[in-house]
Structures are given as C-alpha cells and as structure tokens.
Amino acid sequence: MNSIHGAPSYEMASDSVTLSVTQTGGMMGPVTFNSGERPFAPFALAPWRPDELESDTPNLLKYLRGDFFCLPFGPQDEGAPHGDTANADWHLIRHEKTLLHLAIEPDDVGGRVEKIIRLRPGHAAIYSEHLISGLNGNFSYGNHPILDCSHLQEGEGRITTSPFRWGSVSPGLFSDPAADEYQTLVPGARFSNLQEVALADAPPRSPKPPATAVTTDLTRYPTRKGFEDLAMIVNENATPEQPFAWTAAVLGDHVWFSLKNPSDFPATVMWISNGGRHSAPWKGRHLGRIGLEEVCSYFAENVTTSRQNLLQEEGIPTTRCFSADQKVSLRILQAVSSVPSGFGAVASIIPKGPEMVSLTSDTGITIDVTAQWEFVVNPS
C-alpha cells in the first residue's frame, strides 16, 4: 500500500483506468480515466488531509473522497455516520492489478460486507460490487460517489438522470444555521422536473434575495455558491427496453455516468455541496462538489427514520430486509467517455449489444461507450 492524499491505499490499474482505494473507509479515489485526448479525474478529494483534522473527527470526514459504500446510509442512534463500512478498516482478501477484494465485519450492524472492484481491458469503467451476508434486519444503504465540479464555470456541468416518478427536496432542515450551515432549496418541496425546484424566497446569507418565489435548475452545476442542499429522486422501474437506471454528469469535454438496478437502488440522492458549511472541517472550502448517490434510504436521514417507511403510500422502499442466511449482491457500474463540443446534457442511455451503451444528448448527439451493462442487471 501507498499513502494517497494522506491515506494508506490499495492501487489498481488497467489500460483505461487507474484508481486507489483507502484501507480505512474503503473509499475509492482518486480515479483517473484515459478516455479521449487527456486524462479525466471526475471524483472529488476533500480539501484537507486526514492528519490535518482533530483526532475525534469521524473517519468518514477525515478520508472523504471519491466513492464509498454506506451501511446504513445516514446517521445512526449509536455508531458512526454512514456506518463502519465508511469509517472502519477493511481487510484484504485478494489484490491483483485489475481486481481488489476487501472485506469488513461491521461492529455496528453485524454481518459481513465484501467489496469487489473489477477493471476490464478496454473499458473506461469501474465494476463495483458489495456482497452482504450474515446480516439480519431492515437497513438503509447506498453508494456515495462525489464528483468535483469546482474547476467548471458556473452552471457548466450538466447533471441528468433516467426518468423518475417522484422527487423531493429533503423535508427536514438539512443545513442548520445554528451550526453555521446554510441551504437554499425549500425543505420538502416536491418536483417532477430537475430544472424547476423551489428556491427559498430569502435564503440566509443571500446577498440579493429574490423578490418573489422562484425555482432553480438542479441540472446545472456548480451554482448556488454558499449553500448546502439535498434532494432525492426515485427512478422508474426497469423494463426490457430500459433494463437499468442511470445518472450522468457532463463535465466539460467528458461525461461520467453510473448504471444501477433500480430494484436494488430505488433512489438517487443529490448532495449539493458548494461551500454552505462553515464549521470544522468544512470552513466554507468544500466547493463545487456534488454527490450523486445511489441509495435505498429516506433521504440522508437517520436509519431509524428510514425504518419508519414514510414513503410506503408512494410505493417507495426506504430500507431492505436482510436475512442472515441470504447473500445479497449490490452492483454499480461507473464509466467515462469523452464527448464532442456542443454535446449538452445526457438525455438517454440505452443498451447497444452486451458490452456497449449508447448515450444521446439533448442536442441530438449520440456516442457509444464500452460498458458491460449486464453486470448491474444479472448479478448471478
């Protein structure tokens, strides 16, 4: 292992991807994709290193970077936020150049979680699997990729998802002014279009509050500097024609996208982090980051709240029932491609043969990307 951004990390490489995974928290990052004329590194690193923070800071924040697995997703009544899987040490089972197999037996929830990351020759893609066994009870969970848009002009990044049937801003106070945190979206505001989400009439710290109620466009980022917000959408179910759900971000001359099975990850949480937190370790410097997190959870609320099944009437699960005698495989595919000038935002991602998907933009441009999409659909 080498120290990467202050964290002992395992390293992997293929002809198209190089990446690191921290021993503590199992966080994937940094990651560099070789696609197009220049390398592309979409994942965020925290603007601090672990040894710069107080010793009692949760490891989740000390090592914050890239992508990591949360079980449970969100805070706990007892235990670290996002669980031991995002805070404790993982132990090594197998390490090859294009395969990393780690495991953890979480003290907080019990059972066993195995992290298996695979790279494939010729694929600018990461195939991530979490195998859960020996776990009893209802738990929220999620994958937590964080992208860095801080190098982009305001609104230059384009964030889109596959069709969704339900969308809402986090209903509670996500950012508490008493803790020197500030949000600008209307708590609990429902929406059916990411381009029209309710903006507070006079958000705290706003230099020029709007005179009337307005909406904001969550498909463009970075925007709303100085605020920290959270929203959640619930994807449409898979169909034979559309066997996976997707989330995409066009960041300059590249696109990053993730594919998932919506029966495993019914929702996508958007954590919009643009300098709205001012306590340690944030200090207003976590800028232009966005978490596009695939989850089974009630927003980023306490797992106890997720277990209340508050979206039952909407037919939306917020936990999954695990049984100790069953093994559950949760899979995410994340991939990258260069895009031509004027590409715009991703409007659709559909299969094109077993190892390729077609991305079509809102300007009518289509590109084909090598990605074995069946990985997320057929885990057996």
C-alpha positions in Angstrom: 0.0 0.0 0.0 1.0 3.6 -0.6 -0.2 6.8 1.0 -2.5 8.6 -1.3 -3.8 12.0 -0.2 -2.8 11.1 3.3 -4.5 7.7 3.4 -2.9 4.2 3.1 -4.4 2.9 -0.1 -4.5 -0.1 -2.4 -3.9 0.7 -6.1 -5.3 -0.8 -9.3 -4.7 -0.1 -13.0 -5.9 -1.2 -16.4 -5.2 0.4 -19.8 -8.1 2.7 -19.3 -8.4 3.3 -15.5 -6.1 3.9 -12.5 -7.6 4.1 -9.1 -6.9 3.9 -5.4 -9.0 2.6 -2.5 -8.3 3.6 1.1 -7.8 0.9 3.7 -9.9 3.0 6.2 -13.4 3.5 5.0 -12.9 1.6 1.7 -13.1 4.9 -0.3 -12.3 4.8 -4.0 -10.3 7.9 -5.0 -8.5 9.4 -6.7 -9.5 7.8 -10.0 -8.1 8.7 -13.5 -9.8 7.6 -16.7 -7.9 7.5 -20.0 -10.6 8.4 -22.5 -10.2 11.0 -25.2 -7.2 13.3 -25.6 -6.5 13.9 -22.0 -6.8 12.0 -18.7 -10.0 12.7 -16.8 -10.4 12.6 -13.0 -14.0 13.3 -12.0 -14.0 12.2 -8.4 -13.6 14.7 -5.5 -10.9 14.7 -2.8 -11.6 16.6 0.4 -9.7 19.9 0.6 -7.9 18.6 3.6 -5.8 15.6 4.5 -6.6 13.2 7.4 -3.8 14.3 9.6 -4.9 17.9 9.4 -8.1 17.2 11.4 -8.8 16.7 15.1 -8.4 13.1 16.3 -12.1 12.8 17.2 -13.3 13.7 13.7 -15.1 10.7 12.2 -13.0 8.8 9.7 -15.8 9.5 7.1 -14.8 13.1 7.1 -11.0 12.6 7.6 -10.7 10.5 4.5 -13.7 11.9 2.5 -13.2 11.2 -1.2 -14.4 9.6 -4.4 -16.9 6.8 -3.8 -17.7 4.6 -0.8 -20.4 2.2 0.5 -22.7 3.2 3.3 -24.4 0.6 5.5 -26.6 2.0 7.0 -27.0 5.2 4.9 -27.0 8.3 7.0 -26.6 8.8 10.8 -27.2 6.2 13.5 -28.5 6.5 17.0 -25.3 4.7 18.0 -22.4 4.4 15.6 -20.6 6.4 13.0 -22.5 8.3 10.2 -22.8 6.0 7.1 -21.7 3.1 9.2 -18.5 1.2 9.8 -18.3 0.4 6.1 -17.4 4.1 5.6 -15.3 4.6 8.7 -13.5 1.4 9.8 -10.6 -0.6 8.3 -11.3 -3.2 5.6 -9.0 -6.2 5.4 -7.5 -7.6 2.3 -8.6 -10.8 0.7 -7.2 -10.5 -2.8 -5.3 -7.8 -4.7 -4.4 -8.0 -8.3 -3.7 -5.3 -10.9 -7.3 -5.2 -12.1 -9.1 -6.8 -9.1 -9.4 -5.7 -5.5 -11.3 -7.8 -2.9 -11.7 -6.4 0.6 -14.0 -7.4 3.5 -15.2 -6.0 6.7 -17.3 -7.3 9.6 -19.0 -4.2 10.9 -19.3 -3.9 14.6 -22.3 -1.6 14.3 -24.7 -3.6 12.2 -23.1 -7.1 12.2 -22.8 -9.5 9.3 -20.1 -9.3 6.7 -19.6 -7.0 3.7 -17.2 -7.8 0.8 -16.1 -5.1 -1.6 -15.1 -6.4 -5.0 -13.8 -3.9 -7.6 -13.0 -5.0 -11.1 -11.4 -3.3 -14.1 -11.6 -4.7 -17.6 -9.2 -4.2 -20.6 -10.5 -1.6 -23.0 -13.3 -0.4 -20.6 -13.1 3.1 -19.2 -15.4 1.8 -16.5 -15.3 0.5 -12.9 -17.4 -2.5 -11.9 -18.1 -2.3 -8.1 -19.9 -5.0 -6.1 -20.8 -5.3 -2.5 -21.7 -8.7 -1.2 -23.6 -8.7 2.1 -24.0 -11.8 4.2 -24.9 -12.7 7.8 -27.0 -9.5 8.2 -30.4 -9.5 9.9 -33.0 -6.8 9.9 -34.1 -3.7 7.9 -31.3 -1.3 6.8 -30.8 1.6 4.6 -27.7 1.6 2.3 -26.1 3.3 -0.6 -23.1 4.0 -2.9 -21.8 7.5 -2.3 -19.9 8.9 -5.4 -18.8 12.6 -5.1 -17.8 14.5 -8.2 -15.6 17.6 -8.3 -17.1 20.4 -10.4 -15.0 23.1 -8.8 -13.0 23.7 -12.0 -16.0 24.4 -14.1 -17.6 27.7 -14.9 -20.9 28.4 -13.1 -23.6 26.1 -14.5 -21.3 24.4 -16.9 -21.7 20.9 -15.5 -24.9 19.1 -16.7 -26.5 16.7 -14.3 -29.3 14.4 -15.5 -30.9 11.0 -14.6 -33.1 8.4 -16.2 -36.8 9.1 -15.9 -38.1 9.4 -12.3 -41.5 9.0 -10.8 -41.0 11.0 -7.6 -38.8 13.9 -6.5 -38.4 16.0 -3.4 -36.1 18.3 -1.5 -35.1 16.8 1.9 -38.1 17.6 4.2 -36.1 18.4 7.3 -33.5 21.1 8.0 -30.6 19.7 6.1 -28.3 22.6 6.8 -28.8 24.2 10.2 -27.9 27.9 10.6 -27.3 27.3 14.3 -24.3 25.1 13.2 -23.2 27.8 10.7 -24.7 25.8 7.8 -27.0 27.3 5.1 -29.4 25.8 2.5 -31.4 27.5 -0.3 -33.9 24.9 -1.5 -37.4 24.8 0.1 -37.5 21.9 2.6 -39.9 19.2 1.4 -40.6 20.8 -1.9 -41.9 18.3 -4.4 -40.9 18.4 -8.1 -41.3 16.4 -11.3 -38.6 18.2 -13.2 -35.0 18.8 -12.0 -35.0 22.1 -13.9 -37.8 23.5 -11.7 -37.1 23.0 -8.0 -38.4 25.5 -5.4 -35.9 28.1 -4.2 -36.5 29.8 -0.9 -37.7 33.4 -1.1 -34.9 34.8 1.1 -32.3 32.1 1.9 -30.0 33.1 4.8 -26.7 34.8 3.7 -28.2 35.5 0.3 -26.6 38.7 -1.0 -29.6 39.6 -3.0 -32.8 37.7 -2.1 -35.3 37.4 -4.9 -38.5 39.4 -4.6 -40.8 36.6 -5.4 -40.8 32.8 -5.1 -38.6 31.3 -7.8 -37.3 27.9 -8.9 -33.7 26.8 -9.6 -32.2 24.3 -12.1 -30.5 21.3 -10.5 -29.3 20.0 -13.8 -26.7 22.8 -14.0 -23.8 22.9 -11.6 -21.8 24.5 -9.9 -24.4 27.1 -8.8 -25.9 28.5 -5.6 -22.4 29.1 -4.0 -22.5 29.3 -0.2 -25.3 26.7 0.2 -25.6 23.1 1.1 -28.7 21.2 -0.1 -30.1 17.7 -0.6 -32.8 16.3 -2.8 -33.9 12.8 -3.8 -35.5 11.3 -6.9 -36.9 7.8 -7.3 -36.3 6.2 -10.6 -38.9 4.5 -12.8 -38.7 0.7 -12.6 -36.6 -1.2 -15.1 -38.2 -2.6 -18.3 -37.0 -5.0 -21.0 -36.2 -1.9 -23.2 -34.6 0.0 -20.3 -33.1 -2.7 -18.1 -31.1 -0.2 -15.9 -31.4 3.2 -14.4 -28.7 5.8 -14.9 -27.2 9.1 -13.6 -24.9 11.2 -15.7 -22.8 14.3 -15.4 -21.2 16.1 -18.4 -18.2 17.9 -17.0 -16.5 19.9 -19.8 -15.3 17.6 -22.5 -16.1 14.3 -20.7 -19.2 12.5 -19.4 -19.3 10.4 -16.2 -22.2 8.1 -15.7 -23.4 5.3 -13.4 -25.7 2.4 -14.1 -27.7 0.5 -11.5 -30.6 -1.9 -11.0 -33.4 0.3 -9.6 -34.8 -2.6 -7.6 -31.6 -2.6 -5.6 -31.1 1.2 -5.5 -34.5 2.7 -6.0 -33.4 6.3 -5.4 -30.7 8.8 -6.2 -29.7 11.4 -3.6 -28.2 14.6 -4.8 -25.9 16.2 -2.2 -25.2 19.7 -3.5 -22.2 20.9 -1.5 -21.0 24.3 -2.6 -19.4 26.0 0.5 -22.5 26.0 2.7 -20.9 24.5 5.8 -18.6 26.7 7.9 -17.8 24.6 11.0 -14.7 22.4 11.1 -13.6 20.7 8.9 -15.7 22.3 6.2 -14.8 26.0 6.8 -16.6 27.0 3.6 -14.0 25.3 1.5 -15.9 22.3 0.2 -16.8 23.9 -3.0 -18.3 22.7 -6.3 -18.8 19.1 -5.1 -21.9 17.1 -5.9 -22.8 13.6 -4.5 -24.8 11.6 -7.0 -25.6 8.8 -4.6 -27.5 5.6 -5.4 -29.5 4.5 -2.4 -32.2 2.7 -0.6 -32.9 5.2 2.1 -35.1 8.0 3.3 -33.0 10.9 2.0 -29.9 11.1 4.3 -31.9 10.8 7.5 -31.1 8.6 10.4 -31.5 4.8 9.7 -34.2 4.8 12.4 -36.2 7.2 10.3 -35.7 5.2 7.2 -37.2 2.2 9.0 -40.4 4.1 9.6 -41.3 3.5 5.9 -42.5 7.1 5.4 -42.9 6.7 1.7 -44.9 3.5 1.8 -48.0 5.2 0.3 -45.9 6.2 -2.7 -44.7 2.6 -3.1 -41.1 3.6 -2.4 -38.9 1.4 -0.1 -36.5 3.2 2.2 -34.9 0.1 3.7 -34.3 -3.5 2.7 -34.9 -6.6 4.8 -31.7 -8.6 5.1 -31.6 -12.2 6.3 -28.5 -13.8 7.8 -28.9 -16.9 5.7 -29.0 -15.0 2.4 -26.2 -13.3 0.4 -27.1 -10.0 -1.3 -25.1 -8.6 -4.2 -25.3 -4.8 -4.8 -23.7 -3.6 -8.0 -22.9 -0.3 -9.6 -21.1 0.5 -12.9 -19.4 3.8 -13.3 -17.9 4.8 -16.6 -16.5 7.7 -18.6 -16.2 8.9 -22.1 -15.0 12.0 -23.9 -17.8 14.0 -25.6 -17.7 16.3 -28.7 -18.1 20.0 -28.4 -21.7 21.0 -28.1 -22.8 17.7 -26.7 -25.0 19.2 -24.0 -26.7 17.0 -21.3 -27.3 13.3 -21.4 -30.9 12.6 -22.4 -30.9 8.8 -22.6 -28.6 5.8 -22.0 -29.7 2.6 -23.6 -28.1 -0.8 -24.3 -26.3 -1.5 -27.6 -25.3 -5.1 -27.5 -23.9 -6.9 -24.4 -20.8 -4.7 -23.9 -21.9 -1.2 -25.1 -24.3 1.5 -24.3 -25.5 4.5 -26.4 -25.6 7.9 -24.8 -27.8 10.5 -26.6 -27.7 14.1 -25.6 -30.4 16.8 -25.5 -28.7 18.3 -28.6 -29.2 15.0 -30.6 -25.6 13.8 -30.5 -25.1 10.0 -29.8 -21.9 8.4 -28.6 -21.3 4.7 -28.0 -19.4 3.7 -24.8 -17.9 0.3 -24.0 -19.6 -0.9 -20.8 -20.9 -4.3 -19.8 -24.2 -3.1 -18.6 -25.5 -6.6 -17.8 -23.2 -6.5 -14.8 -25.8 -4.5 -12.8 -28.8 -6.4 -14.2 -27.7 -10.0 -13.8 -25.7 -10.4 -10.6 -25.7 -14.2 -10.7 
